Amino acid sequence: MDGVIMGGAADLLFEELEKNEEIYSLMIAGLCKYSNAECITRALELYKEMREKDFVPTVEAYCGLLTIAKTWQEAMFYLKDMAQKYIKPNIRVFNILIEKSISMVNFNLYLFYVYEFFS
């Protein structure tokens, strides 16, 4: 319930603010903290809008998106997007990747991807 309230209140404020990369990124990062479908859907919509406007998300927005990624392929998509936009990963990105790896069946494949991506 809190996520729905936060999402609704934040959306109202978002609509009143001038849209820029930082505002979009803050909304995405905030919405990704809630695991309900409505907040996740809205965060992904905002990410899509950012891409359409050629806005560059902050590392915090990417952290949120990595957190809600359901598959390794989805996480890799965000990592590649970060690299293409020259966004340097911070320690939180690496922590999220480690957390994601725990749920992966093939840990060796995960290590290979991480090594290839960051080398």
C-alpha positions in Angstrom: 0.0 0.0 0.0 2.8 2.4 0.8 4.2 2.0 -2.7 0.9 3.0 -4.3 0.6 6.1 -2.0 4.3 7.0 -2.7 3.9 6.5 -6.4 0.7 8.5 -6.6 2.0 11.4 -4.5 5.3 11.4 -6.3 3.5 11.3 -9.7 1.5 14.4 -8.7 4.7 16.3 -7.8 6.5 14.9 -10.9 3.8 16.4 -13.2 4.3 19.8 -11.7 8.1 19.9 -12.0 10.2 20.8 -15.1 11.3 17.4 -16.5 15.0 16.9 -16.7 17.5 14.0 -16.3 17.8 14.4 -12.6 14.0 14.6 -11.9 13.4 11.5 -14.1 16.2 9.7 -12.4 15.0 10.5 -8.9 11.5 9.2 -9.8 12.8 6.0 -11.2 15.1 5.4 -8.3 12.3 6.1 -5.8 9.7 4.0 -7.6 12.1 1.0 -7.8 12.3 0.9 -4.0 8.8 -0.5 -4.0 8.2 -4.0 -5.4 4.6 -3.6 -6.4 3.7 -3.9 -10.0 2.3 -0.4 -10.4 5.5 1.3 -9.2 7.7 -1.0 -11.3 5.6 -0.4 -14.4 5.7 3.4 -13.8 9.5 3.3 -13.3 10.0 1.4 -16.6 7.7 3.9 -18.4 9.8 6.8 -17.1 13.0 5.0 -18.2 11.5 4.6 -21.7 10.5 8.3 -21.8 14.1 9.2 -20.8 15.5 7.1 -23.7 13.1 8.7 -26.1 14.2 12.2 -25.0 17.9 11.2 -25.1 18.2 11.9 -21.4 21.0 10.1 -19.5 19.9 8.4 -16.2 22.0 8.8 -13.1 23.8 5.9 -11.6 21.0 5.9 -8.9 18.4 5.3 -11.5 20.4 2.5 -13.0 20.7 1.0 -9.5 17.0 1.0 -9.1 16.5 -0.6 -12.6 19.1 -3.2 -11.8 17.3 -4.0 -8.6 14.0 -4.7 -10.3 15.5 -6.6 -13.2 13.9 -10.0 -13.4 16.5 -11.7 -15.6 20.2 -11.6 -16.1 19.6 -10.5 -19.7 17.6 -7.5 -18.4 20.4 -6.6 -15.9 22.9 -6.8 -18.7 20.8 -4.5 -20.9 21.0 -1.8 -18.2 24.7 -2.4 -17.7 25.4 -2.1 -21.4 23.2 1.1 -21.5 25.3 2.5 -18.6 28.5 1.8 -20.5 27.2 3.3 -23.7 26.3 6.5 -21.8 29.7 6.5 -19.9 28.0 6.1 -16.5 30.6 4.7 -14.1 29.2 2.0 -11.8 29.5 2.6 -8.1 29.8 0.2 -5.2 26.0 -0.2 -5.0 25.9 -1.4 -8.7 28.4 -4.2 -7.8 26.5 -5.1 -4.6 23.3 -5.4 -6.6 25.0 -7.6 -9.1 26.3 -9.8 -6.3 22.8 -10.1 -4.9 21.4 -11.0 -8.3 24.1 -13.6 -8.8 23.0 -15.5 -5.6 19.7 -16.3 -7.4 21.4 -17.4 -10.6 21.7 -21.1 -11.3 25.0 -20.9 -13.2 27.3 -18.8 -11.0 30.3 -19.4 -13.3 28.4 -17.9 -16.3 27.6 -14.9 -14.1 31.3 -14.4 -13.3 32.2 -14.7 -16.9 29.7 -12.0 -17.9 30.8 -9.7 -15.1 34.5 -10.2 -16.1 33.8 -9.6 -19.8 31.7 -6.5 -19.1 34.1 -4.8 -16.8 37.4 -5.7 -18.4 
